[in-house]
C-alpha cells in the first residue's frame, strides 16, 4: 500500500527540485489556487527554506572566527575573575590593616607614656622644700627622699617618702 502524499510533501519536493515555477506540480498549483491562505503558507515554507541555507552552507561558517569569539569570551571571563579576586584581596588587606591600627590604638600602643617620675632627696644636715609638677609643696627633712609619679591621662598621683 502506497501512502498518499500530503500537500507538505509536494511543497518539499518543489523546494528540493530547485523552485522552478515551470516544474510546479499540478496538485500544488490547484492547492495554491484554492485559497489565499494556501499561498501564504506556501510562501512561509519558501522563506524558511531560503533562510535555512544560511545555516547549512559550509562557507557560511568560519571555524577560526568562531574560535576567536569563544576565546575572546573566555579571556574576558578570566580577566574579570582575576580583577574581582585582586579587588577582594586589596579590600581585605585594607580592612585588616585598619582593624590592626584600631586595635593597637585602643590598647594604647600609639600613646606616648606621659607618666612623670621625679625623685628628689635632701642632703644630711639640710632641709628642702620641693615644688612638685602638680603644684604641691613638699618639705623634706635631712636625709629623706621623695619619689613622685604622675599620670595626667589617668589623673593618678603617687608620692612615696623614704
Backbone as JSON Lines, residues from 0, in Angstrom:
{"i":0,"aa":"X","n":[0.81,-1.17,0.0],"ca":[0.0,0.0,0.0],"c":[0.87,1.25,0.0]}
{"i":1,"aa":"X","n":[0.59,2.07,-0.91],"ca":[1.37,3.3,-1.03],"c":[0.65,4.42,-0.29]}
{"i":2,"aa":"X","n":[1.42,5.17,0.49],"ca":[0.84,6.28,1.25],"c":[0.53,7.43,0.31]}
{"i":3,"aa":"X","n":[-0.54,8.1,0.62],"ca":[-0.93,9.26,-0.18],"c":[-0.1,10.45,0.26]}
{"i":4,"aa":"X","n":[0.4,11.2,-0.71],"ca":[1.24,12.36,-0.41],"c":[0.38,13.51,0.1]}
{"i":5,"aa":"X","n":[0.91,14.18,1.12],"ca":[0.23,15.37,1.62],"c":[0.74,16.59,0.87]}
{"i":6,"aa":"X","n":[0.09,17.7,1.07],"ca":[0.48,18.93,0.38],"c":[1.89,19.36,0.81]}
{"i":7,"aa":"X","n":[2.23,19.04,2.06],"ca":[3.57,19.39,2.55],"c":[4.63,18.62,1.77]}
{"i":8,"aa":"X","n":[4.32,17.39,1.41],"ca":[5.28,16.6,0.62],"c":[5.48,17.23,-0.75]}
{"i":9,"aa":"X","n":[4.41,17.72,-1.37],"ca":[4.53,18.38,-2.67],"c":[5.37,19.66,-2.56]}
{"i":10,"aa":"X","n":[5.17,20.39,-1.47],"ca":[5.95,21.63,-1.28],"c":[7.43,21.29,-1.12]}
{"i":11,"aa":"X","n":[7.74,20.28,-0.33],"ca":[9.13,19.88,-0.11],"c":[9.75,19.4,-1.41]}
{"i":12,"aa":"X","n":[9.03,18.61,-2.19],"ca":[9.55,18.15,-3.49],"c":[9.85,19.34,-4.39]}
{"i":13,"aa":"X","n":[8.96,20.32,-4.42],"ca":[9.16,21.52,-5.23],"c":[10.43,22.25,-4.78]}
{"i":14,"aa":"X","n":[10.6,22.4,-3.47],"ca":[11.77,23.12,-2.95],"c":[13.06,22.35,-3.21]}
{"i":15,"aa":"X","n":[13.01,21.04,-3.12],"ca":[14.2,20.22,-3.38],"c":[14.58,20.24,-4.86]}
{"i":16,"aa":"X","n":[13.6,20.36,-5.76],"ca":[13.87,20.37,-7.19],"c":[14.46,21.68,-7.67]}
{"i":17,"aa":"X","n":[14.48,22.7,-6.85],"ca":[15.13,23.94,-7.25],"c":[14.17,25.08,-7.46]}
{"i":18,"aa":"X","n":[12.96,24.98,-7.05],"ca":[11.99,26.07,-7.08],"c":[11.75,26.61,-8.5]}
{"i":19,"aa":"X","n":[11.7,25.73,-9.46],"ca":[11.44,26.16,-10.84],"c":[9.92,26.21,-11.03]}
{"i":20,"aa":"X","n":[9.4,27.41,-11.34],"ca":[7.95,27.6,-11.48],"c":[7.38,26.74,-12.62]}
{"i":21,"aa":"X","n":[8.21,26.41,-13.61],"ca":[7.74,25.61,-14.74],"c":[7.48,24.18,-14.32]}
{"i":22,"aa":"X","n":[8.21,23.72,-13.26],"ca":[8.05,22.35,-12.82],"c":[7.1,22.24,-11.64]}
{"i":23,"aa":"X","n":[6.24,23.17,-11.48],"ca":[5.29,23.17,-10.38],"c":[4.28,22.05,-10.61]}
{"i":24,"aa":"X","n":[4.13,21.19,-9.65],"ca":[3.22,20.04,-9.73],"c":[1.78,20.53,-9.86]}
{"i":25,"aa":"X","n":[0.98,19.87,-10.7],"ca":[-0.42,20.3,-10.88],"c":[-1.23,20.25,-9.59]}
{"i":26,"aa":"X","n":[-0.94,19.29,-8.71],"ca":[-1.66,19.21,-7.43],"c":[-1.34,20.45,-6.59]}
{"i":27,"aa":"X","n":[-0.09,20.87,-6.62],"ca":[0.34,22.05,-5.87],"c":[-0.27,23.32,-6.45]}
{"i":28,"aa":"X","n":[-0.36,23.38,-7.81],"ca":[-0.96,24.54,-8.48],"c":[-2.44,24.65,-8.1]}
{"i":29,"aa":"X","n":[-3.11,23.53,-8.09],"ca":[-4.54,23.52,-7.74],"c":[-4.73,23.95,-6.28]}
{"i":30,"aa":"X","n":[-3.88,23.45,-5.4],"ca":[-3.97,23.79,-3.97],"c":[-3.74,25.29,-3.74]}
{"i":31,"aa":"X","n":[-2.75,25.86,-4.45],"ca":[-2.46,27.29,-4.32],"c":[-3.61,28.15,-4.82]}
{"i":32,"aa":"X","n":[-4.32,27.67,-5.83],"ca":[-5.42,28.45,-6.42],"c":[-6.67,28.41,-5.55]}
{"i":33,"aa":"X","n":[-6.77,27.44,-4.68],"ca":[-7.98,27.3,-3.86],"c":[-8.2,28.46,-2.89]}
{"i":34,"aa":"X","n":[-7.13,28.91,-2.22],"ca":[-7.32,29.91,-1.15],"c":[-6.05,30.76,-1.0]}
{"i":35,"aa":"X","n":[-6.25,32.0,-0.59],"ca":[-5.11,32.91,-0.37],"c":[-4.26,32.44,0.81]}
{"i":36,"aa":"X","n":[-4.89,31.83,1.81],"ca":[-4.13,31.33,2.97],"c":[-3.15,30.23,2.54]}
{"i":37,"aa":"X","n":[-3.5,29.47,1.5],"ca":[-2.58,28.45,0.99],"c":[-1.34,29.11,0.4]}
{"i":38,"aa":"X","n":[-1.55,30.22,-0.31],"ca":[-0.42,30.96,-0.9],"c":[0.49,31.48,0.22]}
{"i":39,"aa":"X","n":[-0.11,31.98,1.32],"ca":[0.68,32.49,2.44],"c":[1.48,31.36,3.1]}
{"i":40,"aa":"X","n":[0.83,30.21,3.26],"ca":[1.53,29.06,3.86],"c":[2.68,28.61,2.96]}
{"i":41,"aa":"X","n":[2.42,28.58,1.64],"ca":[3.46,28.2,0.68],"c":[4.64,29.17,0.75]}
{"i":42,"aa":"X","n":[4.35,30.48,0.81],"ca":[5.42,31.49,0.9],"c":[6.2,31.36,2.21]}
{"i":43,"aa":"X","n":[5.51,30.98,3.27],"ca":[6.18,30.76,4.55],"c":[7.17,29.6,4.44]}
{"i":44,"aa":"X","n":[6.74,28.51,3.8],"ca":[7.65,27.38,3.6],"c":[8.87,27.8,2.77]}
{"i":45,"aa":"X","n":[8.62,28.6,1.72],"ca":[9.73,29.06,0.88],"c":[10.71,29.91,1.68]}
{"i":46,"aa":"X","n":[10.17,30.79,2.5],"ca":[11.03,31.67,3.3],"c":[11.88,30.85,4.28]}
{"i":47,"aa":"X","n":[11.26,29.89,4.93],"ca":[12.0,29.02,5.85],"c":[13.08,28.26,5.09]}
{"i":48,"aa":"X","n":[12.74,27.77,3.91],"ca":[13.71,27.03,3.1],"c":[14.9,27.91,2.71]}
{"i":49,"aa":"X","n":[14.63,29.14,2.31],"ca":[15.71,30.05,1.91],"c":[16.59,30.43,3.09]}
{"i":50,"aa":"X","n":[15.98,30.67,4.24],"ca":[16.76,31.05,5.43],"c":[17.6,29.88,5.95]}
{"i":51,"aa":"X","n":[17.1,28.66,5.75],"ca":[17.84,27.51,6.27],"c":[19.17,27.32,5.55]}
{"i":52,"aa":"X","n":[19.29,27.81,4.32],"ca":[20.55,27.69,3.58],"c":[21.67,28.49,4.23]}
{"i":53,"aa":"X","n":[21.31,29.55,4.92],"ca":[22.34,30.36,5.59],"c":[23.05,29.56,6.67]}
{"i":54,"aa":"X","n":[22.36,28.58,7.22],"ca":[22.94,27.82,8.33],"c":[23.52,26.49,7.9]}
{"i":55,"aa":"X","n":[23.22,26.06,6.69],"ca":[23.71,24.76,6.24],"c":[24.88,24.86,5.27]}
{"i":56,"aa":"X","n":[25.11,26.02,4.72],"ca":[26.21,26.17,3.77],"c":[27.53,26.16,4.52]}
{"i":57,"aa":"X","n":[28.49,25.39,4.0],"ca":[29.78,25.23,4.65],"c":[30.55,26.54,4.68]}
{"i":58,"aa":"X","n":[30.53,27.29,3.6],"ca":[31.3,28.53,3.55],"c":[30.71,29.62,4.45]}
{"i":59,"aa":"X","n":[29.49,29.44,4.93],"ca":[28.9,30.44,5.82],"c":[29.47,30.34,7.23]}
{"i":60,"aa":"X","n":[30.04,29.2,7.58],"ca":[30.59,29.01,8.92],"c":[32.11,29.06,8.86]}
{"i":61,"aa":"X","n":[32.7,29.98,9.6],"ca":[34.16,30.1,9.67],"c":[34.61,29.62,11.05]}
{"i":62,"aa":"X","n":[35.22,28.43,11.12],"ca":[35.6,27.9,12.44],"c":[36.64,28.76,13.15]}
{"i":63,"aa":"X","n":[37.54,29.38,12.39],"ca":[38.56,30.23,13.03],"c":[37.92,31.45,13.69]}
{"i":64,"aa":"X","n":[36.98,32.05,12.98],"ca":[36.28,33.21,13.54],"c":[35.46,32.81,14.76]}
{"i":65,"aa":"X","n":[34.81,31.67,14.67],"ca":[34.02,31.18,15.81],"c":[34.93,30.91,17.01]}
{"i":66,"aa":"X","n":[36.09,30.31,16.74],"ca":[37.02,30.02,17.84],"c":[37.55,31.32,18.47]}
{"i":67,"aa":"X","n":[37.82,32.31,17.64],"ca":[38.26,33.61,18.17],"c":[37.2,34.22,19.09]}
{"i":68,"aa":"X","n":[35.95,34.11,18.7],"ca":[34.87,34.65,19.54],"c":[34.8,33.91,20.87]}
{"i":69,"aa":"X","n":[34.88,32.59,20.81],"ca":[34.84,31.79,22.05],"c":[36.04,32.12,22.92]}
{"i":70,"aa":"X","n":[37.21,32.21,22.31],"ca":[38.43,32.52,23.05],"c":[38.35,33.92,23.68]}
{"i":71,"aa":"X","n":[37.8,34.87,22.96],"ca":[37.67,36.23,23.48],"c":[36.74,36.25,24.7]}
{"i":72,"aa":"X","n":[35.64,35.55,24.6],"ca":[34.7,35.48,25.73],"c":[35.37,34.83,26.94]}
{"i":73,"aa":"X","n":[36.12,33.75,26.7],"ca":[36.81,33.08,27.81],"c":[37.85,33.98,28.45]}
{"i":74,"aa":"X","n":[38.61,34.72,27.62],"ca":[39.61,35.64,28.17],"c":[38.96,36.74,29.0]}
{"i":75,"aa":"X","n":[37.81,37.23,28.55],"ca":[37.1,38.26,29.31],"c":[36.65,37.72,30.66]}
{"i":76,"aa":"X","n":[36.17,36.48,30.68],"ca":[35.73,35.88,31.94],"c":[36.91,35.72,32.89]}
{"i":77,"aa":"X","n":[38.05,35.25,32.36],"ca":[39.23,35.07,33.2],"c":[39.71,36.42,33.72]}
{"i":78,"aa":"X","n":[39.72,37.44,32.86],"ca":[40.15,38.77,33.27],"c":[39.25,39.31,34.38]}
{"i":79,"aa":"X","n":[37.94,39.19,34.2],"ca":[37.01,39.68,35.22],"c":[37.19,38.92,36.54]}
{"i":80,"aa":"X","n":[37.4,37.61,36.43],"ca":[37.58,36.81,37.65],"c":[38.85,37.26,38.37]}
{"i":81,"aa":"X","n":[39.95,37.47,37.64],"ca":[41.19,37.93,38.27],"c":[41.02,39.33,38.84]}
{"i":82,"aa":"X","n":[40.32,40.19,38.12],"ca":[40.11,41.57,38.59],"c":[39.38,41.57,39.92]}
{"i":83,"aa":"X","n":[38.27,40.83,40.0],"ca":[37.5,40.82,41.24],"c":[38.25,40.12,42.36]}
{"i":84,"aa":"X","n":[39.05,39.12,42.01],"ca":[39.86,38.45,43.03],"c":[40.89,39.42,43.6]}
{"i":85,"aa":"X","n":[41.55,40.18,42.74],"ca":[42.52,41.18,43.2],"c":[41.84,42.26,44.03]}
{"i":86,"aa":"X","n":[40.66,42.69,43.61],"ca":[39.94,43.7,44.37],"c":[39.57,43.17,45.76]}
{"i":87,"aa":"X","n":[39.19,41.9,45.84],"ca":[38.84,41.3,47.12],"c":[40.06,41.24,48.03]}
{"i":88,"aa":"X","n":[41.2,40.82,47.48],"ca":[42.43,40.77,48.29],"c":[42.82,42.17,48.77]}
{"i":89,"aa":"X","n":[42.72,43.15,47.89],"ca":[43.07,44.52,48.27],"c":[42.14,45.03,49.37]}
{"i":90,"aa":"X","n":[40.86,44.83,49.18],"ca":[39.89,45.31,50.18],"c":[40.09,44.6,51.52]}
{"i":91,"aa":"X","n":[40.35,43.3,51.48],"ca":[40.55,42.58,52.75],"c":[41.85,43.01,53.41]}
{"i":92,"aa":"X","n":[42.88,43.32,52.63],"ca":[44.13,43.82,53.2],"c":[43.95,45.17,53.87]}
{"i":93,"aa":"X","n":[43.21,46.06,53.21],"ca":[42.95,47.38,53.79],"c":[42.13,47.23,55.07]}
{"i":94,"aa":"X","n":[41.12,46.37,55.04],"ca":[40.28,46.17,56.22],"c":[41.09,45.59,57.38]}
{"i":95,"aa":"X","n":[41.97,44.63,57.08],"ca":[42.8,44.04,58.13],"c":[43.75,45.08,58.71]}
{"i":96,"aa":"X","n":[44.34,45.91,57.86],"ca":[45.25,46.95,58.34],"c":[44.52,47.94,59.25]}
{"i":97,"aa":"X","n":[43.34,48.36,58.83],"ca":[42.56,49.28,59.67],"c":[42.18,48.64,61.0]}
{"i":98,"aa":"X","n":[41.85,47.38,60.97],"ca":[41.49,46.68,62.2],"c":[42.68,46.61,63.15]}
{"i":99,"aa":"X","n":[43.86,46.34,62.62],"ca":[45.06,46.27,63.46],"c":[45.37,47.64,64.05]}
{"i":100,"aa":"X","n":[45.3,48.69,63.24],"ca":[45.58,50.04,63.73],"c":[44.58,50.43,64.82]}
{"i":101,"aa":"X","n":[43.3,50.14,64.61],"ca":[42.29,50.46,65.62],"c":[42.52,49.68,66.91]}
{"i":102,"aa":"X","n":[42.84,48.4,66.78],"ca":[43.07,47.59,67.97],"c":[44.28,48.1,68.76]}
{"i":103,"aa":"X","n":[45.35,48.44,68.05],"ca":[46.54,48.95,68.74],"c":[46.28,50.3,69.38]}
{"i":104,"aa":"X","n":[45.48,51.13,68.74],"ca":[45.21,52.44,69.33],"c":[44.34,52.31,70.58]}
{"i":105,"aa":"X","n":[43.41,51.37,70.59],"ca":[42.6,51.17,71.79],"c":[43.42,50.55,72.92]}
{"i":106,"aa":"X","n":[44.44,49.79,72.57],"ca":[45.3,49.2,73.59],"c":[46.29,50.21,74.14]}
{"i":107,"aa":"X","n":[46.43,51.33,73.49],"ca":[47.33,52.37,73.97],"c":[48.74,52.26,73.44]}
{"i":108,"aa":"X","n":[48.96,51.48,72.42],"ca":[50.3,51.3,71.88],"c":[50.84,52.59,71.28]}
{"i":109,"aa":"X","n":[49.97,53.36,70.63],"ca":[50.44,54.57,69.95],"c":[50.47,55.79,70.87]}
{"i":110,"aa":"X","n":[50.05,55.63,72.1],"ca":[50.05,56.76,73.02],"c":[51.4,56.84,73.72]}
{"i":111,"aa":"X","n":[51.9,58.05,73.83],"ca":[53.19,58.26,74.49],"c":[53.01,58.07,75.99]}
{"i":112,"aa":"X","n":[54.02,57.51,76.58],"ca":[53.98,57.37,78.03],"c":[54.13,58.74,78.66]}
{"i":113,"aa":"X","n":[53.07,59.22,79.23],"ca":[53.11,60.58,79.77],"c":[53.3,60.58,81.29]}
{"i":114,"aa":"X","n":[53.6,59.43,81.83],"ca":[53.8,59.37,83.27],"c":[55.12,60.05,83.64]}
{"i":115,"aa":"X","n":[55.05,60.92,84.62],"ca":[56.22,61.68,85.07],"c":[56.71,61.04,86.36]}
{"i":116,"aa":"X","n":[57.99,60.72,86.39],"ca":[58.59,60.13,87.59],"c":[59.72,61.05,88.05]}
{"i":117,"aa":"X","n":[59.57,61.59,89.26],"ca":[60.56,62.53,89.8],"c":[61.04,61.98,91.14]}
{"i":118,"aa":"X","n":[62.34,62.0,91.3],"ca":[62.92,61.58,92.59],"c":[63.78,62.72,93.13]}
{"i":119,"aa":"X","n":[63.52,63.13,94.37],"ca":[64.28,64.22,95.0],"c":[64.71,63.76,96.39]}
{"i":120,"aa":"X","n":[65.86,64.25,96.77],"ca":[66.33,63.91,98.13],"c":[66.96,65.14,98.78]}
{"i":121,"aa":"X","n":[66.97,65.13,100.1],"ca":[67.58,66.22,100.87],"c":[68.87,65.68,101.48]}
{"i":122,"aa":"X","n":[69.95,66.44,101.38],"ca":[71.24,66.02,101.94],"c":[71.14,65.99,103.46]}
{"i":123,"aa":"X","n":[72.1,65.24,104.04],"ca":[72.14,65.18,105.5],"c":[72.51,66.54,106.05]}
{"i":124,"aa":"X","n":[71.8,66.99,107.02],"ca":[72.05,68.28,107.64],"c":[71.3,69.41,106.98]}
{"i":125,"aa":"X","n":[70.55,69.16,105.94],"ca":[69.79,70.21,105.25],"c":[68.31,69.84,105.18]}
{"i":126,"aa":"X","n":[67.51,70.84,105.14],"ca":[66.09,70.67,104.9],"c":[65.81,71.26,103.52]}
{"i":127,"aa":"X","n":[64.82,70.66,102.83],"ca":[64.5,71.14,101.47],"c":[63.0,71.32,101.32]}
{"i":128,"aa":"X","n":[62.68,72.27,100.47],"ca":[61.29,72.44,100.04],"c":[61.26,72.17,98.54]}
{"i":129,"aa":"X","n":[60.38,71.28,98.15],"ca":[60.3,70.88,96.73],"c":[58.89,71.18,96.21]}
{"i":130,"aa":"X","n":[58.86,71.81,95.06],"ca":[57.58,72.08,94.39],"c":[57.37,70.96,93.37]}
{"i":131,"aa":"X","n":[56.34,70.16,93.54],"ca":[56.03,69.05,92.62],"c":[55.37,69.6,91.35]}
{"i":132,"aa":"X","n":[55.44,68.82,90.24],"ca":[54.89,69.3,88.96],"c":[53.4,69.65,89.01]}
{"i":133,"aa":"X","n":[52.67,69.09,89.95],"ca":[51.24,69.43,90.03],"c":[50.98,70.65,90.9]}
{"i":134,"aa":"X","n":[52.06,71.26,91.4],"ca":[51.91,72.48,92.19],"c":[51.95,72.25,93.7]}
{"i":135,"aa":"X","n":[52.08,71.03,94.14],"ca":[52.14,70.73,95.58],"c":[53.51,71.08,96.14]}
{"i":136,"aa":"X","n":[53.56,71.49,97.39],"ca":[54.81,71.83,98.07],"c":[55.09,70.74,99.1]}
{"i":137,"aa":"X","n":[56.3,70.18,99.02],"ca":[56.72,69.12,99.94],"c":[57.95,69.61,100.68]}
{"i":138,"aa":"X","n":[57.97,69.43,102.01],"ca":[59.13,69.79,102.83],"c":[59.81,68.51,103.26]}
{"i":139,"aa":"X","n":[61.11,68.42,102.93],"ca":[61.89,67.23,103.26],"c":[62.86,67.54,104.39]}
{"i":140,"aa":"X","n":[62.94,66.61,105.33],"ca":[63.95,66.71,106.39],"c":[65.26,66.18,105.86]}
{"i":141,"aa":"X","n":[66.32,66.36,106.59],"ca":[67.66,65.93,106.18],"c":[67.68,64.42,106.01]}
{"i":142,"aa":"X","n":[68.29,63.95,104.9],"ca":[68.47,62.54,104.63],"c":[67.21,61.83,104.13]}
{"i":143,"aa":"X","n":[66.16,62.53,103.84],"ca":[64.94,61.88,103.34],"c":[64.84,62.03,101.82]}
{"i":144,"aa":"X","n":[64.0,61.22,101.26],"ca":[63.86,61.2,99.78],"c":[62.37,61.07,99.44]}
{"i":145,"aa":"X","n":[61.97,61.71,98.37],"ca":[60.6,61.61,97.88],"c":[60.63,61.15,96.42]}
{"i":146,"aa":"X","n":[59.76,60.21,96.09],"ca":[59.6,59.73,94.7],"c":[58.17,60.08,94.3]}
{"i":147,"aa":"X","n":[58.07,60.81,93.21],"ca":[56.78,61.35,92.79],"c":[56.5,60.85,91.37]}
{"i":148,"aa":"X","n":[55.32,60.29,91.16],"ca":[54.91,59.9,89.8],"c":[53.51,60.43,89.56]}
{"i":149,"aa":"X","n":[53.3,60.89,88.33],"ca":[52.0,61.48,87.99],"c":[51.65,61.09,86.56]}
{"i":150,"aa":"X","n":[50.45,60.58,86.37],"ca":[49.95,60.21,85.04],"c":[48.74,61.1,84.75]}
{"i":151,"aa":"X","n":[48.91,62.11,83.85],"ca":[47.8,63.04,83.6],"c":[46.61,62.38,82.91]}
{"i":152,"aa":"X","n":[46.82,61.3,82.15],"ca":[45.7,60.64,81.48],"c":[44.81,59.92,82.48]}
{"i":153,"aa":"X","n":[45.45,59.26,83.42],"ca":[44.69,58.53,84.43],"c":[44.34,59.4,85.63]}
{"i":154,"aa":"X","n":[44.91,60.6,85.65],"ca":[44.71,61.53,86.77],"c":[45.1,60.85,88.09]}
{"i":155,"aa":"X","n":[46.28,60.25,88.04],"ca":[46.75,59.5,89.2],"c":[48.1,60.05,89.65]}
{"i":156,"aa":"X","n":[48.2,60.34,90.96],"ca":[49.44,60.86,91.52],"c":[49.85,59.95,92.68]}
{"i":157,"aa":"X","n":[51.13,59.58,92.67],"ca":[51.66,58.76,93.76],"c":[52.9,59.44,94.33]}
{"i":158,"aa":"X","n":[52.95,59.53,95.63],"ca":[54.1,60.13,96.31],"c":[54.56,59.12,97.35]}
{"i":159,"aa":"X","n":[55.85,58.76,97.28],"ca":[56.45,57.84,98.26],"c":[57.56,58.57,99.0]}
{"i":160,"aa":"X","n":[57.54,58.45,100.32],"ca":[58.6,59.04,101.16],"c":[59.47,57.92,101.7]}
{"i":161,"aa":"X","n":[60.79,58.2,101.79],"ca":[61.71,57.22,102.35],"c":[62.67,57.89,103.29]}
